[in-house]
Structures are given as C-alpha cells and as structure tokens.
Amino acid sequence: MVKTIEVVSEVSKVAGVRPWAGIFVVEIQEDILADEFTFEALMRTLPLASQARILNKKSFHDKCSSLCNQLLQLFGCSIVTGLNFQELKFDKGSFGKPLLDNNRFLPFSMTIGEQYVAMFLVKCVSTDEYQDVGIDIASPCNYGGREELELFKEVFSEREFNGLLKASDPCTIFTYLWSLKESYTKFTGTGLNTDLSLIDFGAISFFPAEGASMCITLDEVPLIFHSQWFNNEIVTICMPKSISDKINTNRPKLYNISLSTLIDYFIENDGL
C-alpha cells in the first residue's frame, strides 16, 4: 500500500504509533533543484563535509540525487525520534553505512535509484541487541537485454541464472533479483565487498504485479524480504524475521513524499 504525503501537517502522524516501520520515497525533481536559491538553501542544512561530497559529484543529476538522499535521511530520523534535524548526529559503520548516534537502536537504510531516493527505518526494536535493516530501489533500465545476461553470470548463483534464462519477462526478474541482492548488502553494510553470487535466492521466473515477500535464512540469520513496484522501479526491503515479528508485518507501508513537502519540513523547522 502506498500513502502519499503532500503537506507537512501529515508528517507527524506517520511514526506516531509503536512499534512502527515504514518506507519513505522522494522523487528526484531536478526542475525544482535547478533553482540556484533553492539548491543552495537546502545545501546549507547539511554539514560542510556532506556539502563537499555532493558538489564533487560530476553530473547535476548525481548532485540532486545525493542532496535528496541526505535530506531524506535527516527528515526520516527527525520525525521518528522527535528530534530537530539540527540535533541529529551520525556515525558510520566499518563499511561506511550511516548510523544514528542519537539512537543506535533505530535501524535505517538509504538507497538511491534512477528517479527516486528511498529510506527504510524501524522504530521500537529491542534494545537488548542492535539489529539492522536494508533497502534497495532498482530500475529496469539497468537491464541490457538477453544478449548481455552472460556478462552478469558471475553476479548470480547457478539456480538464479537458470531461472532468469527461463523467465518470460527477464527484465523484471533481473531487476527483482538485483534489488534482493542489493537490499541484503545494505542490510549487512558490506556493499561492493560482497560476492553477490553467494547470496542465493533460488530459481525465480515470475514477479507478481502486487509484489512479493519471502523468508530466507542467509548466514544463519532468518530474514524477511518484501519487494513491490513503485511506479517504474522495484523497492525491496530486508529485515530480520525477529523485527518483522515485533512490528507484526512483513510489508511496511510505503510513503510517497513530494520534494516540496520535504522542503516545507525544513522551512518549518528553521532550516531555511
């Protein structure tokens, strides 16, 4: 289920329940960010180090993607903790995954797609042990056709690759498998340091229009994966089954937040 949030007054209602898990998605709207005043004002909400990383991106699209990603991270952590975004402090894991210093027991994960940035976060998990989550958003435009599948053979397990070859819609299955694998690497925080072929989701030849969930044990950890279409991209989240049991769902609600709403949020919180 997708809920669209268009005004700031709706934001505080999102994470007011306990326990809670949700996916926030924001479209990367270059037309809005092309306004120099808007772009510079939003940049000033970020630490200087973050600003430098954004400005070092080569293309304007990549600058916009990175900026939206950083703003969404502040937004999500702010509304879930109740802290002003200026009070938030972040650290990084051993592979660079961001962690919220203010609350190490608030797991979240970020991802950047072709048209959107997305965030998955969970509130009220056990404080007895730290548990993580992962998210990825994958676009079918990354599929280069059957003739290029052989180039990706080393990315998939034998079962996955055989299922992909037999699929009637290999573009969708390729995108689905890619999002599953990437969401897992976001969960572990290892990213490109992972041998993706060792993450075996089996022979998949069909992806339902309404999305799909699966429970699978990887590295001795029972995990829940849920994937769904959001416009033309597939969003997949990964979380331990123990978290899914606590929040009583394996399908967190997805919130579509306009960039204008995100900007209004920073205005109302004295960021601009």
N, C-alpha and C positions, 0 to 999 in steps of 0.2 A: 504494500500500500504506500502511495506517495502523497504526502501532505505539502501543499505549497504555502510558504510563509511570505507574506508580502508587506506586512507592517511590523514595526519594532514591538508594538504592544503585544504581539502574539509570541514573541521570543521567550519571555519569562515563563510562559505556560508549558513550554516544551519539556524541560527537565525537572518540573516541579514534583514529580512522583518518585517514589522509591520502592524497589530498585528500578533502574531505567537504563536503556541502551538505545542509541539512535545513530542514524547516518545523516550527515549534513552534506548537501551537494550545492555548489555555486557555479554558475556558468561564467566562463572567462570572457567577459564582454570588452573587447578591445576598443569598441567605439566609445564607451564611457571613459576608459582609461587613457584614451588618446588626448583628452583634455589635460593640458600640462598642469593646471592648477590642481585638478582632482588627483592626478597621479602623484604630484609632489606632496600634497597634503596627506594622502594615505601612506606614503613612504615615511613620513615623519612620525607615524605611530609606531614604527619599528626601531629596534636598536641599530646603531650605526653599522655593526658587523653584518646584520641581515640586509640592510640597505646596500652595502657594498657587494654582497653576493648577488643581489638582484641586478644591480647595474652592470655587473660583469657578464651577465647573460648576453649572448650575441644578438639574438633577434628580439624584436619588440614583443612578439607573441610569448617567447620564453620569459621575458621580463614580467609581462602581465600574469602569466601562469604562476610564476614564483611569488609575486606580490599577493595574488588571490589566495594562494596556499598559506602564506604566512598570516594573512588577515583572518582566514577561516580558523586557523589553529588558535589564535588569540580569542576569537569570538566563541568557539566551542568550549574552550576551557573556562572562559569567563562566565558564561551563563550556567554551566554545570556546577562550578564551585561557588558562584555568587560573588566572586572577587572582581573588582575592576580590572580590566585588561592590563592596566599600567602596573598592577601589583604582581602580576604573574612572573614567575621565574622558571626558566627552563634549563635543563641539562641534556647531555647526550649519552646514549649507551655506547658500548665498545665499538659498534659499527656505525655510529652516527645517528641512530634513531632518537628523536626528541622525547624527553621525559619531562613531566611537570614536577618541578622541585617543591612547589607548594603542597602537593598531594601525590606521593608516589604510588598510591593505591587507586588512582584514577587512570586506568589504561586507555590510551587512544592511539590512533594510527592515521597517517595522512597519505594521500595519493594524488597525482596529477595525471589527468587524461588529456585527450586531444581537445575537447571542448569544455571540460569541467574539472574542478578540483573537488575532492571529497574527503570527509573525515568520519571515522567511526570511533565512538567513545562509549564507555560503560561507567555507570555510577553505582556505588554501593556494592562493590565486590568485597570479598572477605579481606580484612586487614591482617589476617594470620599469615598470609603469604602473597607475594606480588604475582599477579597474573597479567598476561599481555593479550593484545588483540592485533589483528591485521586487516588491511583493506586494499583493494586494487580496483581501478577502473580501466577497462581495456576497450580499445576501438577496433572494429572490423577492418578499418583502413590499414592496419598493420599486416593484414593477410595479403600475400603477394601472388596467390593463385596456386593451383596444384603443382605447376611446374617448379615452384620454389620450395615445396614442402621438404624435399630432400635436404635442403640447406639447414632445416631446423631439426633434423632427425636426432641429433645429439641432445636436444633440449628435452625430448620426450622419452618416457620409458617405452619398451617394446610394445606393451599392451596398448598404451595411449596412441602410439604412432599407427598401429594396425587399425585401431578404431577410427582414427582420423582419416585414414585412407579409404575406409568403407563408408564414411558418413555421406549422406545425400547432400548435406549443407556443410562442407568442410570449413568454410569461412567462419560460421557461427561456432562450430566446435573448436576450431583453432583459438578463437577469441575467448571462449569459455575456459578451455584448458589453461590458456595463458593467464587469465585472471585468477584462476585457482592457485596456480603455482606462485604468482607474484604476491597474492594475499598471504600465502604461507611464509614467504621470505620476509614480508612486512611484519608478520607475527613474530618470527624468530629474530628479526632485526639484522639478518645477515646479508640481505640483498644479493648483490652480484657475487658474493663469496660462497654461494650455494650452488651445488651441482644439481640443476633443475631436473635432470633425468632420474635422479634418485627419489624424487617426490612422485610417487606413482598413484594416480587416481583411477587407474584401470581403463578398460576399453569403453570410451564414451562416444556414441554416434548420434545422440539426439539431445537437444536442449529445449525444454518446454517454453512456450511463449510467456507463461506466467512465472517462470523462474524455477529454480531447483535448490533443494537442500540435501546435504549428505553428512553422515557421521563417519569419520575415518580416523584411525589411530596412526599417527606419524611420530617416530622417535619416542614411542611408548606414551604419548600423550593423546587421549581421546579428544578429537576436535570436531567442531561443527562448522561447516561451510554453507553459506547461503549466497546464491547468485541471482540477479534479476536484471532485466533490461531497464535502463533509464534513457529514454529517447533512443539514440543510436549506439549507446555504449553499454557494456556489461559491468555491473558493480558486484564485486564479491567481497564478503567479509569472512574472517576466520576468527574463531574464539574457542577456548577450551570448553568442553562439554560442562564442566563444573560451573562456568559462568552462565552458560545457556540455562542450566537448571535453576540457578539463583534468580535470573530475570524472567524465568518461565516462558521463554520463547526462543526459537532458533531463527526468527525472522524479524529483526529490529525494524522499526518504521523508518522510512526514508523521507527526509525533509528537504524540499526544493526551496532554496533561499536565493532570492534575487540579489544581484550585486548591489542594487540601490538600497535594499533593506540592510545589507551588511554595512554600507557606508553610513546610513542613518544611525545604525547602532553605535558606531564610533563617534558620530557627532553628538549623540545624546549622552555619551559617557566621557565627554570633554577630550576627545582625541583629535578633533579637527578645529 
